[in-house]
């Protein structure tokens, strides 16, 4: 398995998971000419390397603009690609241009890319050549919201509010003032208000309209983890137990979803360095107010772990291989 971008946080997590996978070995691929010594031997990222190493899958843990350049070359060389960036998630050049603010340079592959959220796209992932790994925020949001929408127990007219907090590793390893120690420590800040590029992934997967969904991302001074607090109004719901039952029925066969008893909610310690998504819900039947709390590790279930889930499906391995 080729890994491009192995120096970044998600790429390093991917190598860690693949190192313990019983059926594969990571092959580090260097796409930068100025990278220096990475501590482990790496081969050039090229079509020739894909063919000489007989790489079945290449993971791209690279920025979107790099993935748009590399993915077609890897695919043309015969590899299947799992891209961890946002390059191929949104399906159309119009969506990409609106939310990312730049032109898409490989539009011919957008229609072929399969959104890599196994809990909802499992069959399509298995046969895909190009998998677009979901963003960390929409992974948590969709896993919490979609089962309730499918069951018809949310009053969509009242809107859904998602208050999302992430550790600093979600911003990537590239240095910036915003994520420097002195800016982050003892601080708590919101960003990309009303125009976060992960919003369309929630809308596309959940079926919500933009006016029905409000999302705010916030940076908290921890290394890793995402916790989202999702506010909604219930419809034809008599108790918390009804909502818990909805989740449990939808996810009864899912190995990485853990649903908490009524009235109990997860925290970040519960999911740290795991591929689990934990969900709890609290509901007040008198007012119809509901709150779902969902926690994931942004580098695992929100990035590398889910990418390996997709790889397992693509290659016919047990979905949990390397992840439990």
TIVEXTOR-866679 format. One record per residue: x, y, z of N, C-alpha, C in turn; residue in one letter. Coordinates in steps of 0.1 Angstrom, whole numbers, plus 5000, padded with zeros to 4 digits. Example, Ala and Ser with C-alpha at 12.3 -4.5 7.8 and 13.67 -1.06 7.14 Angstrom:
2
513249435078512349555078513249675078a512849785071513749895071512950005079s
This chain:
324
500849885000500050005000500950125000x500750214990501550334990500850444999x501750515006501250625015502050755011x501250855005501850975002501351085012x502351165017501951255027502151195041x503051105042503251035055503851125066x504351245063504951325073503851405080x502651415075501651495081500951405092x500051475100499451405112498551285107x497751305097496851195092497751095085x498751135078499551035071500350955081x500851015092501650935102500650845109x499450885111498450795118498150675108x498050705096497850595086498950495086x500150545086501350445087501250365099x500950425110500850355123499850245122x498750265116497650165115498050055105x498650095094499049995084500149905089x501049965097502149885103501649765111x500449775117499949665125498849585117x498649625105497649545097498149415093x497449305095497949175092498149135077x497549215068497649175054498349265045x498849385050499449485041500649545048x501549605039502649685045502649815038x502949925046502950055040504250075032x504150135021505350185013505250335012x506250395018506250545019506650605006x505850705001506050764988506250914990x507350964985507751104987507351184975x506451284977505951374966506651504965x507451534976508151664976509651654974x510151754967511551744964512451804975x511751884984512451954994512151905008x511751775009511251715022512351685032x513551655027514651615037514451475041x515151445052515151305057513851275066x513151175062511851145070512051035080x513250985082513450885092513250735088x512450715077512150585071512350595056x512850495050513150505035511850525028x511850615018510750645009511150634995x510150594986510450594972509750714965x510150754954509450864947508050834944x507250934945505750914941505650934926x505550824919505450834905504750714900x504150724888503450604882504450484880x505650514877506650404876506850324889x506850404900506950334913505750254917x504550304913503350224915503450094908x503950094896503949974888505049874893x506249934896507349854900507149784913x506449864922506149804936504849724936x504149724925502849654924501949704935x501749834936500949884947499449874942x498749814951497249794948496449914951x496849984962496150104967497150204971x496850334967497750444971496850534979x497250574992496650665000497250804998x496450904996496951044994496551125007x497451145016497251225028497851365025x497351425015497951545009496951655008x497351785007496451885005495651864992x494451924991493551904980494151934966x494952044966495552074953496651974949x497251914958498251804955497551674951x496451644958495651524954495051534940x494651654936494051664923495151634912x496351664915497451644906497851494906x497951434918498551304920497551194917x496251204921495251104919495151044905x495051134895494851084881496050994877x497251044881498550964877498550834884x498150824897498150694904497150604898x495950654894494850574888495250524875x495850614867496350574853497450464854x498150464865499250364867498650224872x497350224874496750094878496450074893x496750174901496450164915494950224918x494450174928493250234934493650344944x492850444945493250564954492250584964x492750604977491950664988492550794991x491750904988492251044990491651095003x492551145012492151195025491851345025x492051405013491751555012490351575008x489951695006488651735001488551744986x489551694979489651724964488451654957x487951544961487051464953485751444960x485451514971484351484979482951534974x483051654967481851724965481051704952x481651624943480851574932480851664920x480851794921480751884910481751994911x482152044900483052164900482452284906x481152294905480452414910480552414926x480252294932480352284946481752314951x482652254944484052264948484452414948x484152474937484552614935483952704946x482652674949481952764959482552744973x482852624977483252594991484752604993x485552574983486952574984487552704978x486852774970487252904965488252904954x488452784948489452774937488852674927x489452674915489052594904489552444906x488652354903489052214903489852174891x491052114893491952094882491851944876x491051864882490851724877489351694877x488551774870487051754871486651624865x487451564856487051434850486851324860x487451334872487351224882486251244892x485651364892484651394903483451294902x483051264891481851174890482151034894x483450994892483850854896484150834910x484450944917484850934931483650884940x483950794949482850744958483150804972x482150854978482350914992482550805002x483650815009484050695017483550695031x482350705033481750685047481150545047x481850445052481450305051480050275056x479650345067478350315073477150345064x477450425054476350465044476650435030x477950405027478350385013479150255011x478950155019479750035019479849965006x478749945000478749864987479449944976x479250074975479950144965481450154967x481850164980483250174983483950044978x483349934980483949804977484449794962x483649854954483949844939484649974934x484950064942485450194938486950194934x487250274924488650294920489250414928x488350514931488750634937487750664949x488350664961487450684973487850824978x486850904981487051044987486751025002x487851015010487651005024486951125030x485851105038485151225043485951315052x485551435054486151525064485751475078x486551525088486351475101485051535107x484851655106483551715111482351655105x482151635092480951575086480851425090x481951355092481851225096481051215109x481451285119480751285132479251335130x479151445123477751505121476851405114x477251345103476351265095476051135103x476951075110476750955118475650985129x475651105134474651145145473351185139x473351255128472151315123471351225114x471951155105471251085094470250985099x470650895109469650805114468350865119x468450985126467251045131466451105120x467051155109466351205098465651095090x466350985089465750865082464550815089x464550825102463450775111462350875112x462551005107461551105107461251165120x462251155129461951205143462551345146x463051415136463551545137462551645130x462151755136461451855130462351945122x462451915109463451985100463152135099x461852175101461452315100462052395111x462352335122462952405133464452415132x465052345122466552355120467352275129x468552245125469552165133470752255135x471252255147472452335150473552245154x474752245148475852165151476952255156x477352235169478352305176479552205177x480652235169481652135168483052185173x483652105181485052145186486052035182x487252085178488251995173489652035180x490451925181491851945185492652005174x493752055177494552135168495152055156x495351925158495851835147494951835135x493651875137492751885126493151985116x493952085120494452185110495652145102x496152025105497351975098498652025104x499751975099501051995105501752125100x501352175089501952295083501952405093x503052465097502952575107502152695102x501452755112500752875109500552955123x500353085122500253165134498953115142x497953085135496653045141496752925150x497652825146497752705153499052695161x499752805163500952805171500652795186x501552755193501352725208500752845215x501352965213500953075221499553125217x499153095204497753135200496753035205x497152915206496152805210495952785224x497152775232497052735246496252835254x495452785263494552865271493552955263x493152905251492352975242491252885237x490252945230489052875225488452965215x488452925202488053015191487252945181x486353025175485452975164486053025151x485852955140486352995127485452945116x485653005104484952975092483452975094x482953065102481553075106480653095093x479653005092478653005081479252965067x480552945066481052905053482152795054x482052715064483052605065482952505054x484052465048484052385036483552245039x483352205051482852065054481252065054x480652185054479152185054478552115043x478952125030478252055019478351905021x479351855027479451705029478251665038x477951745048476851705057475551715049x475351815041474151835033473951725023x475051685016474951585006474651445012x475151415024474951285029473651275037x473351375044472151375053470851405045x470951475034469851515027469251645031x469851715041469451845046469651955035x468752055036468952175028469852275036x470552365029471452455036470752535047x469552585044468852665054468452585066x468452455066468052375077469252345087x470452375083471552335091472552445094x472852465106473852565111474952495117x476152535113477352465117478452565121x479052545133480152635137481352545142x482452555136483652485140484452575150x485052505160485752575171487052495174x488052565176489452515179489652515194x489952395200490252385214491652335216x492252375227493752355229494052215234x493752115225494151975227494751925214x495351815215496051755203495051695193x494151615198493351535189491951515195x490951495186489551465190488651565185x487351515182486251605178485051565187x484451665193483151645200482151745194x481051695190479951775184478751765192x478151885195476851895203475851935193x474851855190473951875179472551895185x471952015182470652055188469552045178x468451985182467351965172466051965180x464951975173463551955179463051825174x462551745184461951615180460551625175x460251515168458851505162458351365164x457251355171456651225174457651135182x458251205192459251135201458651145215x458551035222458051035235459151035246x460350985243461350975253462750955247x463750975255465150945251465250805245x464550715252464650575248464250555234x463350625229462950615215464150655205x464850755209465950805201467050705201x467350655213468450555215468050425207x466850385207466350275199466550295184x466350415180466550445166468050425162x468950485170470350465167470750315168x470250245178470750105179470250025168x469050045163468549965152469349995139x469650125137470350165125471850105125x472450105137473850075138474049935144x473149845144473249725152474349635146x474649655133475649565126476949645124x477049765129478249845127479349825137x480549785134481549755144482149875151x481949995145482650105151481750215157x480450185158479450275164479050225177x479150305187478850275201477750375206x476550325209475450405213475350395228x475250515235475150515249473750505254x473550455266472250445272471550585273x470250585274469450705274470050805284x470250925280470651025290472151035292x472950945287474350945288475050985275x476151055276476851105264478351085265x479051075254480451045254481251165256x482551145259483551245259484751205251x485751285249486851255240487751145245x487851135258488751025263488250885259x486950875257486350745253486750695239x487150795230487450755216488850785212x489650835221491050875217491850755212x492450775200493250675193492550555190x491250565187490450455183489650495170x489050395164488250415152486750415155x486450435168485050435172484450565171x483150565168482250685169481250665180x481250745191480350725202479250835202x478050785204476850885203476050865215x475650975221474650975232473651085229x472451065235471351165232470551195245x470251315246469351365258468151435251x466951405257465751455251464751495262x464151615260463051665269461751655262x460951565266459651535259458651655260x458751725271457851835273458051945263x459251985260459552095251459952045237x460251915235460651865223462151895219x462851945229464251975227465151845228x466051825218466951715218468351755216x469251685222470651715220471451575218x472051565207472951445204474351495206x475151415213476551435215477351325208x478251365199479051255192480451295193x481251185195482751205197483451105188x484551155181485451075174486851125176x487851045172489251085171489351135157x489751265155489751325142490851265133x491951205139492951145131492651005127x491750935134491450795132490150785125x489050775132487750765125487450885116x488151005119487951125111488951135100x489851035098490851045087491350905084x492550875091493250755087492550625089x491850615101491150485104490050455094x489250555090488250535081488850505067x489950565063490550535051490950385050x491450335062491750185062490450105062x489450155068488150085066487750065051x487950175044487650175030488550075022x489850085026490749995019490349845022x490049815034489549675037488449635029x487449725027486349695018486749675004x487649754999488049754985488849624982x489549574992490349454990489749324995x488549335001487849215005488349165019x489049245027489449205040488249235050x488349175062487349215072487449355075x486349425076486349575078487149625090x487249535100487949575112489449545113x489949485102491349445102492249575104x493149555114494049665117493549775125x492249765129491549875135491049845149x491049715153490549675166491749595173x
